[in-house]
Amino acid sequence: MIKRYGWIVIVIVVFVLVYRQSQPEAEVENAVVTEEEQVPAESEGNMSEDEIVVDVKGAVVRPGVYAMEEGTRVDDVITEAGGMTEEADPHSVNLAQILQDEMVVLVAGTPEDGEAASRSSGMDNGKIRINQASMEEIQTLNGIGPSKAESIMKYREEHGPFGSVEELLDVPGIGEKTLDQLKEFITVP
């Protein structure tokens, strides 16, 4: 009878030892899963090389930051943002413009007083009026971020209104290549 119980005790001891050895592995597996769950899905490390991120502001249904496929256009990101609101001025943006990473897409509201409101804003027939444009309006231009927009504003304050589009070459950070990209989107009245 003791032999019988001895075997049972040995089986129980072996079972307990095997069970205990398998426990730390299970805990490690759970820890790894927990860590993976905490990695944000939209972190830069997880973005594909074909994705860009743009900031959509102004008269759109859902302003915000959007990850888009490289090569998509302003119209695509505005659609992603729920489209333009009733107050939006569809002429304030170039819907056909190809998006670039870190670009700001600003959809202006419609002018309340027609021509007078157009003169007070930095827009003229869909082009940026470089001498009247706000910092935000200047940043909607392709290739112009906050620092270049600030340089344009500072130059305008120190030297007065631009006499021609080519005078932008005198602004630090604006070269021939940038000017070529901007020419069709700006005006100097």
Secondary structure in CASP SS format (residue, H / E / C, confidence):
PFRMAT SS
TARGET T0000
AUTHOR 0000-0000-0000
METHOD secondary structure of the structure
MODEL  1
M C 1.00
I H 1.00
K H 1.00
R H 1.00
Y H 1.00
G H 1.00
W H 1.00
I H 1.00
V H 1.00
I H 1.00
V H 1.00
I H 1.00
V H 1.00
V H 1.00
F H 1.00
V H 1.00
L H 1.00
V H 1.00
Y H 1.00
R H 1.00
Q H 1.00
S H 1.00
Q H 1.00
P H 1.00
E H 1.00
A H 1.00
E H 1.00
V H 1.00
E H 1.00
N H 1.00
A H 1.00
V H 1.00
V H 1.00
T H 1.00
E H 1.00
E H 1.00
E H 1.00
Q H 1.00
V C 1.00
P C 1.00
A C 1.00
E C 1.00
S C 1.00
E H 1.00
G H 1.00
N H 1.00
M C 1.00
S C 1.00
E C 1.00
D C 1.00
E E 1.00
I E 1.00
V E 1.00
V E 1.00
D E 1.00
V E 1.00
K E 1.00
G E 1.00
A C 1.00
V E 1.00
V C 1.00
R C 1.00
P C 1.00
G E 1.00
V E 1.00
Y E 1.00
A E 1.00
M E 1.00
E E 1.00
E C 1.00
G C 1.00
T C 1.00
R E 1.00
V H 1.00
D H 1.00
D H 1.00
V H 1.00
I H 1.00
T H 1.00
E H 1.00
A C 1.00
G C 1.00
G C 1.00
M E 1.00
T C 1.00
E C 1.00
E C 1.00
A E 1.00
D C 1.00
P H 1.00
H H 1.00
S H 1.00
V C 1.00
N C 1.00
L C 1.00
A C 1.00
Q C 1.00
I E 1.00
L C 1.00
Q C 1.00
D C 1.00
E C 1.00
M C 1.00
V E 1.00
V E 1.00
L E 1.00
V E 1.00
A C 1.00
G E 1.00
T C 1.00
P C 1.00
E C 1.00
D C 1.00
G C 1.00
E H 1.00
A H 1.00
A H 1.00
S H 1.00
R H 1.00
S H 1.00
S C 1.00
G C 1.00
M E 1.00
D E 1.00
N C 1.00
G C 1.00
K E 1.00
I E 1.00
R E 1.00
I C 1.00
N C 1.00
Q C 1.00
A C 1.00
S C 1.00
M H 1.00
E H 1.00
E H 1.00
I H 1.00
Q H 1.00
T C 1.00
L C 1.00
N C 1.00
G C 1.00
I C 1.00
G C 1.00
P H 1.00
S H 1.00
K H 1.00
A H 1.00
E H 1.00
S H 1.00
I H 1.00
M H 1.00
K H 1.00
Y H 1.00
R H 1.00
E H 1.00
E H 1.00
H H 1.00
G C 1.00
P C 1.00
F C 1.00
G C 1.00
S C 1.00
V H 1.00
E H 1.00
E H 1.00
L H 1.00
L H 1.00
D H 1.00
V C 1.00
P C 1.00
G C 1.00
I C 1.00
G C 1.00
E H 1.00
K H 1.00
T H 1.00
L H 1.00
D H 1.00
Q H 1.00
L H 1.00
K H 1.00
E H 1.00
F H 1.00
I E 1.00
T E 1.00
V C 1.00
P C 1.00
END
